[in-house]
Amino acid sequence: MGGEAVEQIDGVIYAAGQACLVESKHYRRPINVEPIAKLRNQLARRPAATIGLVFSYHGFTEPARLLTRYLAPQTILLWAGGKIGYVLRNQMMVYGLHMKYKYAVEHGLPDYNLLGE
């Protein structure tokens, strides 16, 4: 806007019938609420069906997990550490997205454990 960047988005994914904004972090500790709140604001400016995906190598703090449960109408799904590597190594990213979204719809929770199957 006026030659200045208004927002920075790490990526957009179209898969499993979903349009997703991506935020990824590789901090030395679990991420807190700030990146999730930022993504929520970006989603508020998108079509309602757009969901958010947050990838964090070291996971999420408990406040961050709780925040994502109460962000309606935006949906943000959490992806953490070893689970990311697991779905990539097994070429299950689209399947993982589908399962995480299905779990969020059915249970209202953003952090389905793909390794728990």
Biopython code that builds the backbone (N, CA, C, O; Angstrom):
import numpy as np
from Bio.PDB.StructureBuilder import StructureBuilder

atoms = [
    (1, "MET", "N", (0.853, -1.163, 0.000)),
    (1, "MET", "CA", (0.000, 0.000, 0.000)),
    (1, "MET", "C", (0.902, 1.230, 0.000)),
    (1, "MET", "O", (1.694, 1.413, 0.925)),
    (2, "GLY", "N", (0.797, 2.044, -0.987)),
    (2, "GLY", "CA", (1.655, 3.212, -1.074)),
    (2, "GLY", "C", (3.127, 2.862, -1.162)),
    (2, "GLY", "O", (3.979, 3.604, -0.672)),
    (3, "GLY", "N", (3.434, 1.714, -1.796)),
    (3, "GLY", "CA", (4.814, 1.287, -1.927)),
    (3, "GLY", "C", (5.355, 0.538, -0.725)),
    (3, "GLY", "O", (6.509, 0.109, -0.739)),
    (4, "GLU", "N", (4.549, 0.371, 0.315)),
    (4, "GLU", "CA", (4.973, -0.341, 1.513)),
    (4, "GLU", "C", (4.236, -1.670, 1.630)),
    (4, "GLU", "O", (3.071, -1.777, 1.247)),
    (5, "ALA", "N", (4.920, -2.681, 2.161)),
    (5, "ALA", "CA", (4.296, -3.978, 2.394)),
    (5, "ALA", "C", (3.307, -3.857, 3.550)),
    (5, "ALA", "O", (3.659, -3.386, 4.631)),
    (6, "VAL", "N", (2.081, -4.282, 3.318)),
    (6, "VAL", "CA", (1.042, -4.231, 4.342)),
    (6, "VAL", "C", (1.083, -5.497, 5.196)),
    (6, "VAL", "O", (0.868, -5.450, 6.407)),
    (7, "GLU", "N", (1.357, -6.609, 4.557)),
    (7, "GLU", "CA", (1.445, -7.867, 5.289)),
    (7, "GLU", "C", (2.440, -8.777, 4.608)),
    (7, "GLU", "O", (2.736, -8.634, 3.421)),
    (8, "GLN", "N", (2.949, -9.713, 5.381)),
    (8, "GLN", "CA", (3.886, -10.703, 4.863)),
    (8, "GLN", "C", (3.283, -12.066, 5.139)),
    (8, "GLN", "O", (2.961, -12.399, 6.280)),
    (9, "ILE", "N", (3.133, -12.850, 4.084)),
    (9, "ILE", "CA", (2.570, -14.185, 4.197)),
    (9, "ILE", "C", (3.648, -15.163, 3.748)),
    (9, "ILE", "O", (4.279, -14.971, 2.709)),
    (10, "ASP", "N", (3.855, -16.222, 4.546)),
    (10, "ASP", "CA", (4.893, -17.197, 4.206)),
    (10, "ASP", "C", (4.517, -18.044, 3.003)),
    (10, "ASP", "O", (5.396, -18.517, 2.283)),
    (11, "GLY", "N", (3.237, -18.241, 2.776)),
    (11, "GLY", "CA", (2.835, -19.032, 1.628)),
    (11, "GLY", "C", (1.345, -19.250, 1.579)),
    (11, "GLY", "O", (0.612, -18.950, 2.521)),
    (12, "VAL", "N", (0.914, -19.787, 0.439)),
    (12, "VAL", "CA", (-0.485, -20.168, 0.234)),
    (12, "VAL", "C", (-0.469, -21.575, -0.345)),
    (12, "VAL", "O", (0.305, -21.878, -1.253)),
    (13, "ILE", "N", (-1.326, -22.420, 0.187)),
    (13, "ILE", "CA", (-1.442, -23.795, -0.288)),
    (13, "ILE", "C", (-2.880, -24.041, -0.711)),
    (13, "ILE", "O", (-3.823, -23.679, -0.007)),
    (14, "TYR", "N", (-3.029, -24.661, -1.871)),
    (14, "TYR", "CA", (-4.344, -25.121, -2.331)),
    (14, "TYR", "C", (-4.263, -26.645, -2.411)),
    (14, "TYR", "O", (-3.603, -27.197, -3.291)),
    (15, "ALA", "N", (-4.941, -27.314, -1.482)),
    (15, "ALA", "CA", (-4.895, -28.780, -1.447)),
    (15, "ALA", "C", (-6.081, -29.307, -0.655)),
    (15, "ALA", "O", (-6.630, -28.611, 0.199)),
    (16, "ALA", "N", (-6.464, -30.524, -0.941)),
    (16, "ALA", "CA", (-7.539, -31.214, -0.218)),
    (16, "ALA", "C", (-8.812, -30.369, -0.200)),
    (16, "ALA", "O", (-9.574, -30.402, 0.766)),
    (17, "GLY", "N", (-9.034, -29.613, -1.278)),
    (17, "GLY", "CA", (-10.227, -28.782, -1.349)),
    (17, "GLY", "C", (-10.162, -27.544, -0.482)),
    (17, "GLY", "O", (-11.183, -26.888, -0.274)),
    (18, "GLN", "N", (-8.991, -27.206, 0.031)),
    (18, "GLN", "CA", (-8.826, -26.069, 0.926)),
    (18, "GLN", "C", (-7.909, -25.017, 0.316)),
    (18, "GLN", "O", (-7.009, -25.326, -0.466)),
    (19, "ALA", "N", (-8.160, -23.771, 0.693)),
    (19, "ALA", "CA", (-7.241, -22.678, 0.422)),
    (19, "ALA", "C", (-6.666, -22.285, 1.776)),
    (19, "ALA", "O", (-7.414, -21.971, 2.702)),
    (20, "CYS", "N", (-5.335, -22.300, 1.897)),
    (20, "CYS", "CA", (-4.700, -22.116, 3.201)),
    (20, "CYS", "C", (-3.621, -21.045, 3.150)),
    (20, "CYS", "O", (-2.797, -21.030, 2.235)),
    (21, "LEU", "N", (-3.624, -20.148, 4.133)),
    (21, "LEU", "CA", (-2.499, -19.242, 4.343)),
    (21, "LEU", "C", (-1.539, -19.938, 5.291)),
    (21, "LEU", "O", (-1.965, -20.598, 6.238)),
    (22, "VAL", "N", (-0.240, -19.792, 5.041)),
    (22, "VAL", "CA", (0.771, -20.505, 5.817)),
    (22, "VAL", "C", (1.644, -19.531, 6.584)),
    (22, "VAL", "O", (2.096, -18.517, 6.053)),
    (23, "GLU", "N", (1.870, -19.862, 7.844)),
    (23, "GLU", "CA", (2.834, -19.164, 8.694)),
    (23, "GLU", "C", (3.773, -20.239, 9.225)),
    (23, "GLU", "O", (3.313, -21.250, 9.755)),
    (24, "SER", "N", (5.078, -20.038, 9.092)),
    (24, "SER", "CA", (6.014, -21.042, 9.598)),
    (24, "SER", "C", (7.068, -20.368, 10.474)),
    (24, "SER", "O", (7.533, -19.264, 10.191)),
    (25, "LYS", "N", (7.424, -21.073, 11.545)),
    (25, "LYS", "CA", (8.394, -20.550, 12.508)),
    (25, "LYS", "C", (9.375, -21.651, 12.877)),
    (25, "LYS", "O", (9.008, -22.821, 12.995)),
    (26, "HIS", "N", (10.630, -21.254, 13.058)),
    (26, "HIS", "CA", (11.642, -22.196, 13.526)),
    (26, "HIS", "C", (12.410, -21.506, 14.653)),
    (26, "HIS", "O", (13.582, -21.159, 14.507)),
    (27, "TYR", "N", (11.728, -21.320, 15.766)),
    (27, "TYR", "CA", (12.345, -20.703, 16.937)),
    (27, "TYR", "C", (12.982, -21.779, 17.800)),
    (27, "TYR", "O", (12.750, -22.968, 17.581)),
    (28, "ARG", "N", (13.779, -21.375, 18.775)),
    (28, "ARG", "CA", (14.431, -22.325, 19.681)),
    (28, "ARG", "C", (13.475, -22.854, 20.752)),
    (28, "ARG", "O", (13.821, -23.764, 21.505)),
    (29, "ARG", "N", (12.296, -22.290, 20.814)),
    (29, "ARG", "CA", (11.312, -22.704, 21.818)),
    (29, "ARG", "C", (9.932, -22.718, 21.172)),
    (29, "ARG", "O", (9.767, -22.209, 20.062)),
    (30, "PRO", "N", (8.944, -23.287, 21.843)),
    (30, "PRO", "CA", (7.578, -23.280, 21.294)),
    (30, "PRO", "C", (7.108, -21.848, 21.047)),
    (30, "PRO", "O", (7.446, -20.934, 21.799)),
    (31, "ILE", "N", (6.327, -21.667, 19.987)),
    (31, "ILE", "CA", (5.864, -20.309, 19.694)),
    (31, "ILE", "C", (4.655, -19.968, 20.550)),
    (31, "ILE", "O", (3.869, -20.834, 20.934)),
    (32, "ASN", "N", (4.534, -18.687, 20.834)),
    (32, "ASN", "CA", (3.447, -18.174, 21.644)),
    (32, "ASN", "C", (2.344, -17.657, 20.726)),
    (32, "ASN", "O", (2.303, -18.021, 19.551)),
    (33, "VAL", "N", (1.473, -16.837, 21.229)),
    (33, "VAL", "CA", (0.256, -16.436, 20.524)),
    (33, "VAL", "C", (0.476, -15.445, 19.386)),
    (33, "VAL", "O", (-0.373, -15.355, 18.498)),
    (34, "GLU", "N", (1.573, -14.702, 19.373)),
    (34, "GLU", "CA", (1.729, -13.606, 18.419)),
    (34, "GLU", "C", (1.612, -14.038, 16.951)),
    (34, "GLU", "O", (0.841, -13.423, 16.215)),
    (35, "PRO", "N", (2.340, -15.065, 16.491)),
    (35, "PRO", "CA", (2.189, -15.462, 15.084)),
    (35, "PRO", "C", (0.775, -15.952, 14.753)),
    (35, "PRO", "O", (0.299, -15.774, 13.632)),
    (36, "ILE", "N", (0.122, -16.555, 15.713)),
    (36, "ILE", "CA", (-1.242, -17.036, 15.495)),
    (36, "ILE", "C", (-2.206, -15.857, 15.395)),
    (36, "ILE", "O", (-3.092, -15.850, 14.540)),
    (37, "ALA", "N", (-2.038, -14.868, 16.257)),
    (37, "ALA", "CA", (-2.885, -13.673, 16.200)),
    (37, "ALA", "C", (-2.666, -12.923, 14.886)),
    (37, "ALA", "O", (-3.621, -12.415, 14.297)),
    (38, "LYS", "N", (-1.430, -12.852, 14.428)),
    (38, "LYS", "CA", (-1.117, -12.205, 13.144)),
    (38, "LYS", "C", (-1.817, -12.930, 11.998)),
    (38, "LYS", "O", (-2.422, -12.294, 11.134)),
    (39, "LEU", "N", (-1.735, -14.255, 11.990)),
    (39, "LEU", "CA", (-2.380, -15.031, 10.931)),
    (39, "LEU", "C", (-3.890, -14.873, 10.987)),
    (39, "LEU", "O", (-4.545, -14.802, 9.947)),
    (40, "ARG", "N", (-4.444, -14.818, 12.179)),
    (40, "ARG", "CA", (-5.886, -14.612, 12.332)),
    (40, "ARG", "C", (-6.317, -13.307, 11.668)),
    (40, "ARG", "O", (-7.344, -13.267, 10.991)),
    (41, "ASN", "N", (-5.544, -12.247, 11.857)),
    (41, "ASN", "CA", (-5.867, -10.960, 11.224)),
    (41, "ASN", "C", (-5.764, -11.050, 9.707)),
    (41, "ASN", "O", (-6.563, -10.442, 8.995)),
    (42, "GLN", "N", (-4.789, -11.802, 9.208)),
    (42, "GLN", "CA", (-4.673, -11.976, 7.763)),
    (42, "GLN", "C", (-5.861, -12.765, 7.217)),
    (42, "GLN", "O", (-6.366, -12.456, 6.138)),
    (43, "LEU", "N", (-6.303, -13.766, 7.943)),
    (43, "LEU", "CA", (-7.459, -14.563, 7.516)),
    (43, "LEU", "C", (-8.741, -13.735, 7.507)),
    (43, "LEU", "O", (-9.623, -13.966, 6.680)),
    (44, "ALA", "N", (-8.845, -12.783, 8.409)),
    (44, "ALA", "CA", (-10.049, -11.946, 8.484)),
    (44, "ALA", "C", (-10.245, -11.122, 7.213)),
    (44, "ALA", "O", (-11.352, -10.659, 6.939)),
    (45, "ARG", "N", (-9.179, -10.938, 6.440)),
    (45, "ARG", "CA", (-9.257, -10.177, 5.188)),
    (45, "ARG", "C", (-9.405, -11.074, 3.963)),
    (45, "ARG", "O", (-9.312, -10.602, 2.829)),
    (46, "ARG", "N", (-9.633, -12.361, 4.189)),
    (46, "ARG", "CA", (-9.747, -13.326, 3.101)),
    (46, "ARG", "C", (-11.148, -13.906, 3.059)),
    (46, "ARG", "O", (-11.920, -13.720, 4.000)),
    (47, "PRO", "N", (-11.495, -14.613, 1.972)),
    (47, "PRO", "CA", (-12.788, -15.303, 1.942)),
    (47, "PRO", "C", (-12.935, -16.220, 3.160)),
    (47, "PRO", "O", (-11.955, -16.788, 3.642)),
    (48, "ALA", "N", (-14.152, -16.355, 3.642)),
    (48, "ALA", "CA", (-14.423, -17.082, 4.886)),
    (48, "ALA", "C", (-13.924, -18.527, 4.865)),
    (48, "ALA", "O", (-13.574, -19.064, 5.916)),
    (49, "ALA", "N", (-13.885, -19.158, 3.714)),
    (49, "ALA", "CA", (-13.473, -20.564, 3.633)),
    (49, "ALA", "C", (-11.962, -20.755, 3.759)),
    (49, "ALA", "O", (-11.502, -21.889, 3.889)),
    (50, "THR", "N", (-11.186, -19.679, 3.725)),
    (50, "THR", "CA", (-9.728, -19.782, 3.830)),
    (50, "THR", "C", (-9.345, -20.181, 5.249)),
    (50, "THR", "O", (-9.853, -19.617, 6.218)),
    (51, "ILE", "N", (-8.446, -21.154, 5.368)),
    (51, "ILE", "CA", (-7.978, -21.556, 6.691)),
    (51, "ILE", "C", (-6.506, -21.212, 6.837)),
    (51, "ILE", "O", (-5.824, -20.930, 5.852)),
    (52, "GLY", "N", (-6.022, -21.237, 8.063)),
    (52, "GLY", "CA", (-4.621, -20.957, 8.346)),
    (52, "GLY", "C", (-3.898, -22.208, 8.789)),
    (52, "GLY", "O", (-4.475, -23.068, 9.455)),
    (53, "LEU", "N", (-2.631, -22.310, 8.419)),
    (53, "LEU", "CA", (-1.760, -23.397, 8.857)),
    (53, "LEU", "C", (-0.536, -22.769, 9.501)),
    (53, "LEU", "O", (0.139, -21.942, 8.887)),
    (54, "VAL", "N", (-0.250, -23.156, 10.733)),
    (54, "VAL", "CA", (0.951, -22.667, 11.409)),
    (54, "VAL", "C", (1.869, -23.853, 11.651)),
    (54, "VAL", "O", (1.495, -24.820, 12.316)),
    (55, "PHE", "N", (3.076, -23.768, 11.101)),
    (55, "PHE", "CA", (4.093, -24.798, 11.254)),
    (55, "PHE", "C", (5.145, -24.280, 12.230)),
    (55, "PHE", "O", (5.704, -23.202, 12.029)),
    (56, "SER", "N", (5.411, -25.039, 13.278)),
    (56, "SER", "CA", (6.421, -24.653, 14.261)),
    (56, "SER", "C", (7.276, -25.855, 14.612)),
    (56, "SER", "O", (6.765, -26.859, 15.109)),
    (57, "TYR", "N", (8.553, -25.762, 14.363)),
    (57, "TYR", "CA", (9.455, -26.881, 14.609)),
    (57, "TYR", "C", (9.430, -27.313, 16.075)),
    (57, "TYR", "O", (9.467, -28.507, 16.374)),
    (58, "HIS", "N", (9.368, -26.351, 16.977)),
    (58, "HIS", "CA", (9.401, -26.669, 18.401)),
    (58, "HIS", "C", (8.025, -26.608, 19.060)),
    (58, "HIS", "O", (7.926, -26.542, 20.285)),
    (59, "GLY", "N", (6.988, -26.631, 18.269)),
    (59, "GLY", "CA", (5.646, -26.703, 18.836)),
    (59, "GLY", "C", (5.093, -25.372, 19.293)),
    (59, "GLY", "O", (5.514, -24.313, 18.827)),
    (60, "PHE", "N", (4.140, -25.440, 20.213)),
    (60, "PHE", "CA", (3.350, -24.281, 20.615)),
    (60, "PHE", "C", (3.214, -24.232, 22.131)),
    (60, "PHE", "O", (3.179, -25.268, 22.797)),
    (61, "THR", "N", (3.137, -23.026, 22.664)),
    (61, "THR", "CA", (2.865, -22.890, 24.091)),
    (61, "THR", "C", (1.407, -23.248, 24.346)),
    (61, "THR", "O", (0.592, -23.267, 23.424)),
    (62, "GLU", "N", (1.093, -23.526, 25.583)),
    (62, "GLU", "CA", (-0.302, -23.827, 25.922)),
    (62, "GLU", "C", (-1.222, -22.641, 25.625)),
    (62, "GLU", "O", (-2.318, -22.863, 25.109)),
    (63, "PRO", "N", (-0.836, -21.381, 25.924)),
    (63, "PRO", "CA", (-1.699, -20.254, 25.536)),
    (63, "PRO", "C", (-1.949, -20.197, 24.024)),
    (63, "PRO", "O", (-3.047, -19.843, 23.597)),
    (64, "ALA", "N", (-0.947, -20.539, 23.216)),
    (64, "ALA", "CA", (-1.131, -20.541, 21.756)),
    (64, "ALA", "C", (-2.137, -21.612, 21.356)),
    (64, "ALA", "O", (-2.994, -21.366, 20.506)),
    (65, "ARG", "N", (-2.048, -22.788, 21.950)),
    (65, "ARG", "CA", (-3.000, -23.863, 21.660)),
    (65, "ARG", "C", (-4.420, -23.449, 22.054)),
    (65, "ARG", "O", (-5.376, -23.684, 21.315)),
    (66, "LEU", "N", (-4.537, -22.839, 23.214)),
    (66, "LEU", "CA", (-5.867, -22.408, 23.674)),
    (66, "LEU", "C", (-6.446, -21.332, 22.761)),
    (66, "LEU", "O", (-7.634, -21.363, 22.439)),
    (67, "LEU", "N", (-5.608, -20.378, 22.341)),
    (67, "LEU", "CA", (-6.093, -19.305, 21.472)),
    (67, "LEU", "C", (-6.692, -19.859, 20.190)),
    (67, "LEU", "O", (-7.739, -19.391, 19.745)),
    (68, "THR", "N", (-6.044, -20.849, 19.594)),
    (68, "THR", "CA", (-6.540, -21.365, 18.314)),
    (68, "THR", "C", (-7.889, -22.066, 18.448)),
    (68, "THR", "O", (-8.589, -22.252, 17.453)),
    (69, "ARG", "N", (-8.255, -22.451, 19.655)),
    (69, "ARG", "CA", (-9.568, -23.081, 19.867)),
    (69, "ARG", "C", (-10.706, -22.071, 19.854)),
    (69, "ARG", "O", (-11.866, -22.449, 19.688)),
    (70, "TYR", "N", (-10.389, -20.791, 20.027)),
    (70, "TYR", "CA", (-11.427, -19.770, 20.179)),
    (70, "TYR", "C", (-11.347, -18.672, 19.132)),
    (70, "TYR", "O", (-11.721, -17.532, 19.411)),
    (71, "LEU", "N", (-10.877, -18.982, 17.954)),
    (71, "LEU", "CA", (-10.695, -17.973, 16.913)),
    (71, "LEU", "C", (-11.836, -17.900, 15.906)),
    (71, "LEU", "O", (-11.694, -17.249, 14.871)),
    (72, "ALA", "N", (-12.942, -18.537, 16.177)),
    (72, "ALA", "CA", (-14.052, -18.562, 15.216)),
    (72, "ALA", "C", (-14.357, -17.150, 14.737)),
    (72, "ALA", "O", (-14.300, -16.213, 15.533)),
    (73, "PRO", "N", (-14.676, -16.973, 13.469)),
    (73, "PRO", "CA", (-14.926, -18.006, 12.483)),
    (73, "PRO", "C", (-13.672, -18.488, 11.753)),
    (73, "PRO", "O", (-13.770, -19.391, 10.921)),
    (74, "GLN", "N", (-12.504, -17.920, 12.034)),
    (74, "GLN", "CA", (-11.290, -18.378, 11.354)),
    (74, "GLN", "C", (-10.859, -19.735, 11.903)),
    (74, "GLN", "O", (-10.987, -20.003, 13.097)),
    (75, "THR", "N", (-10.354, -20.576, 11.024)),
    (75, "THR", "CA", (-9.808, -21.865, 11.417)),
    (75, "THR", "C", (-8.308, -21.842, 11.196)),
    (75, "THR", "O", (-7.836, -21.549, 10.098)),
    (76, "ILE", "N", (-7.562, -22.154, 12.246)),
    (76, "ILE", "CA", (-6.111, -22.247, 12.160)),
    (76, "ILE", "C", (-5.712, -23.614, 12.684)),
    (76, "ILE", "O", (-6.058, -23.979, 13.807)),
    (77, "LEU", "N", (-4.985, -24.371, 11.872)),
    (77, "LEU", "CA", (-4.531, -25.704, 12.244)),
    (77, "LEU", "C", (-3.054, -25.655, 12.594)),
    (77, "LEU", "O", (-2.269, -24.990, 11.919)),
    (78, "LEU", "N", (-2.680, -26.361, 13.650)),
    (78, "LEU", "CA", (-1.314, -26.336, 14.154)),
    (78, "LEU", "C", (-0.547, -27.583, 13.727)),
    (78, "LEU", "O", (-1.047, -28.703, 13.830)),
    (79, "TRP", "N", (0.673, -27.368, 13.247)),
    (79, "TRP", "CA", (1.574, -28.454, 12.834)),
    (79, "TRP", "C", (2.872, -28.277, 13.607)),
    (79, "TRP", "O", (3.459, -27.195, 13.594)),
    (80, "ALA", "N", (3.328, -29.336, 14.282)),
    (80, "ALA", "CA", (4.517, -29.204, 15.119)),
    (80, "ALA", "C", (5.575, -30.243, 14.797)),
    (80, "ALA", "O", (5.272, -31.353, 14.361)),
    (81, "GLY", "N", (6.823, -29.858, 15.024)),
    (81, "GLY", "CA", (8.029, -30.666, 14.974)),
    (81, "GLY", "C", (8.033, -31.964, 14.211)),
    (81, "GLY", "O", (7.953, -31.973, 12.982)),
    (82, "GLY", "N", (8.125, -33.067, 14.939)),
    (82, "GLY", "CA", (8.258, -34.386, 14.338)),
    (82, "GLY", "C", (7.113, -34.760, 13.430)),
    (82, "GLY", "O", (7.295, -35.538, 12.494)),
    (83, "LYS", "N", (5.942, -34.223, 13.686)),
    (83, "LYS", "CA", (4.785, -34.543, 12.848)),
    (83, "LYS", "C", (4.964, -33.980, 11.436)),
    (83, "LYS", "O", (4.525, -34.582, 10.456)),
    (84, "ILE", "N", (5.608, -32.831, 11.348)),
    (84, "ILE", "CA", (5.860, -32.238, 10.034)),
    (84, "ILE", "C", (6.790, -33.153, 9.238)),
    (84, "ILE", "O", (6.506, -33.474, 8.084)),
    (85, "GLY", "N", (7.880, -33.564, 9.840)),
    (85, "GLY", "CA", (8.820, -34.458, 9.176)),
    (85, "GLY", "C", (8.175, -35.778, 8.797)),
    (85, "GLY", "O", (8.433, -36.317, 7.721)),
    (86, "TYR", "N", (7.341, -36.295, 9.679)),
    (86, "TYR", "CA", (6.657, -37.569, 9.417)),
    (86, "TYR", "C", (5.794, -37.490, 8.162)),
    (86, "TYR", "O", (5.879, -38.359, 7.295)),
    (87, "VAL", "N", (4.964, -36.454, 8.062)),
    (87, "VAL", "CA", (4.075, -36.380, 6.892)),
    (87, "VAL", "C", (4.866, -36.094, 5.622)),
    (87, "VAL", "O", (4.484, -36.560, 4.548)),
    (88, "LEU", "N", (5.949, -35.345, 5.717)),
    (88, "LEU", "CA", (6.767, -35.091, 4.530)),
    (88, "LEU", "C", (7.476, -36.364, 4.069)),
    (88, "LEU", "O", (7.462, -36.692, 2.883)),
    (89, "ARG", "N", (8.094, -37.076, 5.006)),
    (89, "ARG", "CA", (8.805, -38.308, 4.645)),
    (89, "ARG", "C", (7.867, -39.359, 4.042)),
    (89, "ARG", "O", (8.259, -40.117, 3.155)),
    (90, "ASN", "N", (6.649, -39.393, 4.525)),
    (90, "ASN", "CA", (5.683, -40.397, 4.067)),
    (90, "ASN", "C", (4.742, -39.871, 2.989)),
    (90, "ASN", "O", (3.755, -40.521, 2.645)),
    (91, "GLN", "N", (5.055, -38.685, 2.457)),
    (91, "GLN", "CA", (4.265, -38.057, 1.389)),
    (91, "GLN", "C", (2.776, -38.049, 1.740)),
    (91, "GLN", "O", (1.928, -38.456, 0.946)),
    (92, "MET", "N", (2.487, -37.573, 2.958)),
    (92, "MET", "CA", (1.122, -37.554, 3.477)),
    (92, "MET", "C", (0.622, -36.154, 3.796)),
    (92, "MET", "O", (-0.313, -36.008, 4.583)),
    (93, "MET", "N", (1.211, -35.129, 3.214)),
    (93, "MET", "CA", (0.846, -33.765, 3.581)),
    (93, "MET", "C", (-0.621, -33.476, 3.270)),
    (93, "MET", "O", (-1.328, -32.915, 4.108)),
    (94, "VAL", "N", (-1.082, -33.846, 2.093)),
    (94, "VAL", "CA", (-2.481, -33.582, 1.733)),
    (94, "VAL", "C", (-3.410, -34.408, 2.614)),
    (94, "VAL", "O", (-4.440, -33.910, 3.071)),
    (95, "TYR", "N", (-3.053, -35.664, 2.854)),
    (95, "TYR", "CA", (-3.834, -36.505, 3.750)),
    (95, "TYR", "C", (-3.849, -35.909, 5.161)),
    (95, "TYR", "O", (-4.894, -35.863, 5.810)),
    (96, "GLY", "N", (-2.693, -35.456, 5.627)),
    (96, "GLY", "CA", (-2.604, -34.841, 6.950)),
    (96, "GLY", "C", (-3.473, -33.602, 7.062)),
    (96, "GLY", "O", (-4.149, -33.399, 8.070)),
    (97, "LEU", "N", (-3.455, -32.773, 6.024)),
    (97, "LEU", "CA", (-4.308, -31.589, 6.008)),
    (97, "LEU", "C", (-5.776, -31.989, 6.092)),
    (97, "LEU", "O", (-6.547, -31.409, 6.856)),
    (98, "HIS", "N", (-6.145, -32.971, 5.310)),
    (98, "HIS", "CA", (-7.530, -33.451, 5.327)),
    (98, "HIS", "C", (-7.918, -33.945, 6.725)),
    (98, "HIS", "O", (-8.994, -33.609, 7.219)),
    (99, "MET", "N", (-7.062, -34.732, 7.359)),
    (99, "MET", "CA", (-7.368, -35.285, 8.673)),
    (99, "MET", "C", (-7.412, -34.203, 9.750)),
    (99, "MET", "O", (-8.281, -34.233, 10.622)),
    (100, "LYS", "N", (-6.487, -33.253, 9.698)),
    (100, "LYS", "CA", (-6.497, -32.162, 10.679)),
    (100, "LYS", "C", (-7.763, -31.314, 10.522)),
    (100, "LYS", "O", (-8.377, -30.925, 11.515)),
    (101, "TYR", "N", (-8.150, -31.031, 9.286)),
    (101, "TYR", "CA", (-9.345, -30.224, 9.060)),
    (101, "TYR", "C", (-10.600, -30.984, 9.511)),
    (101, "TYR", "O", (-11.483, -30.413, 10.151)),
    (102, "LYS", "N", (-10.664, -32.257, 9.176)),
    (102, "LYS", "CA", (-11.800, -33.088, 9.579)),
    (102, "LYS", "C", (-11.926, -33.106, 11.103)),
    (102, "LYS", "O", (-13.029, -32.975, 11.635)),
    (103, "TYR", "N", (-10.812, -33.266, 11.801)),
    (103, "TYR", "CA", (-10.813, -33.294, 13.258)),
    (103, "TYR", "C", (-11.265, -31.945, 13.828)),
    (103, "TYR", "O", (-12.006, -31.892, 14.809)),
    (104, "ALA", "N", (-10.810, -30.863, 13.203)),
    (104, "ALA", "CA", (-11.222, -29.528, 13.660)),
    (104, "ALA", "C", (-12.725, -29.333, 13.497)),
    (104, "ALA", "O", (-13.378, -28.759, 14.368)),
    (105, "VAL", "N", (-13.272, -29.811, 12.382)),
    (105, "VAL", "CA", (-14.716, -29.698, 12.148)),
    (105, "VAL", "C", (-15.484, -30.532, 13.170)),
    (105, "VAL", "O", (-16.457, -30.059, 13.757)),
    (106, "GLU", "N", (-15.050, -31.762, 13.378)),
    (106, "GLU", "CA", (-15.795, -32.684, 14.238)),
    (106, "GLU", "C", (-15.613, -32.420, 15.735)),
    (106, "GLU", "O", (-16.526, -32.675, 16.520)),
    (107, "HIS", "N", (-14.440, -31.909, 16.139)),
    (107, "HIS", "CA", (-14.147, -31.758, 17.560)),
    (107, "HIS", "C", (-13.853, -30.329, 17.994)),
    (107, "HIS", "O", (-13.769, -30.049, 19.190)),
    (108, "GLY", "N", (-13.697, -29.426, 17.035)),
    (108, "GLY", "CA", (-13.397, -28.038, 17.377)),
    (108, "GLY", "C", (-11.994, -27.827, 17.912)),
    (108, "GLY", "O", (-11.737, -26.850, 18.615)),
    (109, "LEU", "N", (-11.079, -28.738, 17.584)),
    (109, "LEU", "CA", (-9.708, -28.645, 18.083)),
    (109, "LEU", "C", (-8.729, -28.523, 16.918)),
    (109, "LEU", "O", (-8.875, -29.213, 15.909)),
    (110, "PRO", "N", (-7.723, -27.639, 17.055)),
    (110, "PRO", "CA", (-6.839, -27.310, 15.936)),
    (110, "PRO", "C", (-5.581, -28.146, 15.816)),
    (110, "PRO", "O", (-4.805, -27.952, 14.880)),
    (111, "ASP", "N", (-5.356, -29.082, 16.747)),
    (111, "ASP", "CA", (-4.042, -29.712, 16.778)),
    (111, "ASP", "C", (-4.113, -31.235, 16.799)),
    (111, "ASP", "O", (-3.529, -31.890, 17.663)),
    (112, "TYR", "N", (-4.835, -31.778, 15.835)),
    (112, "TYR", "CA", (-4.934, -33.226, 15.704)),
    (112, "TYR", "C", (-3.552, -33.839, 15.571)),
    (112, "TYR", "O", (-2.727, -33.349, 14.800)),
    (113, "ASN", "N", (-3.293, -34.905, 16.315)),
    (113, "ASN", "CA", (-2.008, -35.580, 16.306)),
    (113, "ASN", "C", (-1.984, -36.654, 15.223)),
    (113, "ASN", "O", (-2.552, -37.730, 15.409)),
    (114, "LEU", "N", (-1.348, -36.382, 14.119)),
    (114, "LEU", "CA", (-1.287, -37.339, 13.007)),
    (114, "LEU", "C", (-0.523, -38.608, 13.375)),
    (114, "LEU", "O", (-0.722, -39.642, 12.738)),
    (115, "LEU", "N", (0.327, -38.560, 14.364)),
    (115, "LEU", "CA", (1.091, -39.732, 14.764)),
    (115, "LEU", "C", (0.272, -40.628, 15.691)),
    (115, "LEU", "O", (0.686, -41.747, 15.994)),
    (116, "GLY", "N", (-0.871, -40.152, 16.138)),
    (116, "GLY", "CA", (-1.701, -40.910, 17.056)),
    (116, "GLY", "C", (-2.588, -41.937, 16.373)),
    (116, "GLY", "O", (-3.288, -42.695, 17.044)),
    (117, "GLU", "N", (-2.566, -41.970, 15.026)),
    (117, "GLU", "CA", (-3.421, -42.906, 14.293)),
    (117, "GLU", "C", (-2.906, -44.322, 14.421)),
    (117, "GLU", "O", (-3.501, -45.247, 13.868)),
]
sb = StructureBuilder()
sb.init_structure("model")
sb.init_model(0)
sb.init_chain("A")
sb.init_seg("    ")
for serial, (resi, resn, name, xyz) in enumerate(atoms, 1):
    if name == "N":
        sb.init_residue(resn, " ", resi, " ")
    sb.init_atom(name, np.array(xyz, "f"), 0.0, 1.0, " ", f" {name:<3s}", serial, name[0])
structure = sb.get_structure()
